[in-house]
Amino acid sequence: MRKFWVVGGIGVGVAMCFVALLVVGTYSAAAGLAGSGGGAVALAKGAVPAKYQSLVQKWGNLCPAINPALLAAQLYQESGWNPRAESPAAAQGIAQFIPGTWAGHGIDGDQDGDRDVWDPADAIPSAASYDCELAGYVKKVPGDQTDNMLAAYNAGAYRVIRAGGVPDISETQNYVTIIRSLEKSFARPVGRVQPSEQAAGAIYFAQKKLGTPYLWGGNGTPEQNGRFDCSGLTQAAYRTVDIELPRVANDQYNAGPHPSRDELLPGDLVFFSNDLTNSRAIHHVGLYVGGGYMINAPYTGAVIRFDKIDTPDYFGATRVTKDGAAALPTNRPAA
């Protein structure tokens, strides 16, 4: 069971003022935070499970058209880091190669003498190698080389060459948008993360739920007497500002870029994990309000309340974006 420090003596009415002061103060301090710089792409803390991180970091730099965050986004979209994933179309493994593609493009990434589609040490290098092959096929096509590579991955290099860029195919254009959006969630930010435009609305919803009893699996429905669990509350809060988050906390983590602890702003989602090297081990989420506090639906027997975020299992934060949330996969292959 998680333990939290409660904001002692703050009633719901006073709590509303507490939130308002934190939001106004933190947003005032946030003026001019946007900005970025150059440099190699590094992975966000824990976004890639630790056992795959070195592979993704190494092979994500195989050619200029890819980077570790982009490769991570593809693998997450394909399998959710499940090395035993298999789709109805017979796509296999962590990179979801179909047998014919694997036969022609799979490589022995760990140089152990075989090419095993079920082994991430082969499949992850093969995914990077295949991306770079496709990039080579479309390297003379005008436009962004990475967008063209992703389009070739989805629609085939010939269609990209014929179209002179990303073809006018809705599935292909959507695939490019999804991976480029997810890429931002796997990359360690360079400079400050752009403040959210929707955060205030999400906080407004959540603060009205202060004092509501917690319910495991709660989505706030009338049948549940308006009660929530942690990820149900954050999902409902962002739904009021037209952003649809996944239901599970560890998937909500990938709904945008990841500000550092000292760059948090009200509306950021804050996460807690049993394994501080692995976002897939996240077990809890809250809605940051400033000053080191979150609105939190903590556990059975408690009510939605303010709690401090600085606990031993604090993992990190996500600044939710509409594009980031929309890019998250909803139907992955089974194990």
N, C-alpha and C positions, 0 to 999 in steps of 0.2 A: 504494500500500500504506500502511495506517495505521501509525503509530509510537506505541508506548506505553512509558512508564517502568515497569519491572517492580519489584515489591517485592523487593529483593535480599536473598538469604540466608534467606528464609522458607521452610522446608520445609512439607510438607502438614500434619504433626502440629501444628507451631507455628502454622501458618496457621489451624487450627481455633480455637485460643485467641485469635488475633488478631481473627477474625470475632466470636467471642463477646464479647470486650471492647468492640468497636465497637458491637455491637448493644445490649448492656446500657447502655453509656454514653450512646448517642444516644437510646435510648428513655427513659431517666431524664430527660434534658434536654428531652424532648418533652412531658412532662406539662403538660396545660393548653394545648396549642397550638390546639385547636379554637376556632373563633370566626369571626364574619363581621361585615361592616358594610354600610351602605347605599351608594348612589351609582349612577351610570350604568354599564351593562355595557360593558366594554371587551374586546377580543379578546386571547386568549393569544398570546404571542410566536410568530410563524411558523405558527400553527395554520391560518390561511387563507393560501394562496399570495399572495405580494406583489402580483401583478398584479390580484387580485380584492379585496384587503383594503379599499381605500378605498370600493369599491362596497358591500361588505357592511356596513362601518361606517356609511356614509351611509344606505342604504336599510333597514338593520336597525332604524333609529329612526323608521320612517315612522308607526307608530301604537303605542299603549300595549301592545297584545297581543303584540308581537314585540320582539326585541332583536337586536343583531348576532350574538351567540353562537347564538341559536335559529335565525336565518336560515342561519348557517353550518352548523349541524347538519343542517338539511333538505337543503341543497345537497350536503353530503358524503354523506348517506344516499342521495340520489337518483342522483348521478353520480360521486362521488369527485373532483369538480372537473374532470371531463372535458367540455369544451364540445362535443365531437362524439359524445357518448354517444347511443345509440339502442336502445330496448328492443324485444323482440318484439311488444309492444303498440303500437308506433309512437310511444312517448313520446320526445321529442327534446331534445337540448341539455343544458346544465349543470343546468337546473332540471327537466328531464324533463316538459315540457308535451306532452299529446297535442294533435293538430291542432285539434280542436274547442274545447278549453279555451283554447288560444292565440288562436284567432280571436276569442273573446269577451273575453279578459282580458289578452292581451299588450299591452304599452305600448312606446312609443318612448323608452326610458330615456335614451339619449344625444342625443335630439332631432336626429338626422341625417336625418330624413324617412322612415325605414322602421322596421318592426317585424320584427326578424330573430330567430327562435327559437334560431338557432345562435350568435348574438352575445351573450356574457355581459353586455355593456353594456346590452342590452335584456332579456335573460332574467332576470338577477338583480333588477333593479328590478321586473320583472313578477311574480316570485315573491313579493316583499315586498308589492306592491300587491294581489295575489290573496289573500294571507294576511289583509291588512287588510280587504278586502271581506268575507271569510268572518267575520272578527271582528265586523264590523258587523251581519251577518245574525243572529248568535247573542248579541249584546251583552246582551240581557235575560234570557238563560238563567242560572239560578243556578250557582254554582261558579266555579272558576278560569277567567278569560277566555281565557288562553292554552291551557289544556287543551281548552276547548270549541272554540277555533279549530282546533286540530290535529285534533280529532275530526271537525269539519266538513270539513276538508281530506281526510280519509280516507273518511268515510262519507256526507258531504253534510250541509248545514245543517239540512235538514228532520228528519233522524233525531235530531240533537242537540236541536232544539227540542222534538220529540215526546217524547224521553226525559227532558227537563229537565236535561240535562248529558251527559257522555260516555256513549253508549249501551252496553248490555250486549252488545257484539259483540267477540269476542276479538281479531280483527284490528285493530279500531279502538283498543281499550285497549292492545294491544301497541304500536301505532304511537305513541300518546301517550307511553308509558313510554320507548320507544327515543329519541325526539327530546328529551325532557326530560333523559334521561341523557346523551346526546351533547352537549347544550347545555353541561353542566358542563365538558366537555373543551375546548370552544372559548372559554369565558369566562376572562378573566384573574382569578385568585382575588382576593377582597377579604378581607383578614385571613389567618389561618393555615388550611392545609388539614388536614382531619381525618386523624389517623394511620390507617394500614391495620391491619386486624385479621388479615390473612392473611400479612403480609410475613415474619414469622419462619419460617413453614413453607416459603416459597419459598426463603429464604436457606439453610435447613437442607438442602434438596435440592441447591442449587447448590454449596455448600461441599464436599459429598461428591464432586463431579466435578472438584475441583482436581487438576491434573496429567494430566487426560485429554487426549489429542491432539485438536486441532481437525479438523473435517471439514466442508467446504463442503456445504451442504444436509443436514447431519447432524441427525437427530431422536432420536438415542440408542437406536435399535433394536438388537436382537441382531445383525442382519445388518451393521450399521455399527459393531459392537464398542462400542456405548454412547457413540459420539462425537457431538459437536454442533457446529453453527455458532452464531453469536451469538443470533439470534432463536429458533433451535431450543431453546437452553438456557433462555432466559427463558420460552418457551412451556411447556416441560416443567416448569420450577420452579413456575409458577403452576397448572399442571394438578394438581399434588399437593395443592393447597388448594382444589380444585374451582372454579377460575377458568379458563375456556378463552379464551386469547388468540389473535388471528390469527397466521398463520405469518410474516408479513412485518413487519420492524421499523417501517416508516413507518405501518402500520396499528395496531401496538401503541401508538403514541404517543397514540392517541385513546381509550385504555381507562380514562381517569379524568382528574381535574383535574391541574394543573401547578404544583407547588411551585417557588418560586424557589431559586436555588443555595444560599442561606444557610438554607433551610428543609428541605433534604433529610433524609430519614430512611432507615434500612436497609429494603430491599425496594423502594424506588422504582426504576423503570426510568430509565436515563439514556441519552440519545440523541446521535448525532453526525451532522452533515449536511454535504453539499457546498454547500448554500445556506442560510445562517443566517436567511433570511427565509421559508423554505418547508419545512414539515414533510414534504411529499411527496418532498423530496430527501434525507430521512434514509437513511443507508446502514449504520448500526451501532447496536447497543443492548447495554447491560450492566446488571448488577444491583448497585445501590448497597449498600454495607455500612457506610458511615460513614467519617469521617476523611478524606474526599476520595478514597476508593478504591471500586472496583467489582470484582465477580467478572466476568471477561471471557473470552469465547472469541474471540480476536483475529483470527487468520488462519492459512492453511495453513502448516504447519511449526512452529507454536507449540502450547502446551498451554493449557488453561483455567487462569487464574491471576488474581492481583490486579494491577490497573493503576490509575494515577491517572486521574481523570476530567477534569482541567483541561488540555485540549488545545485548539488553535485551532479545531477543528471541533465543540467541545461545543455542542450545540443547546439542550438543556433536559431536563426530567424529567417523568415521569408517576407519580402515585400511583394504582396500579391499584385499581379497585373492581369488585366482582362485577357490579353493574348496568352500569357503564361498558363492561366487556368484552362483556357480553351484548348491548349495544346496537349493536355494530359490525356493519356490513353484511357479508354473506358472498357475495352474488351480485349484482353490479352489471351494468348494461347494457354492451354492447360499444361500442367506438368505431366 
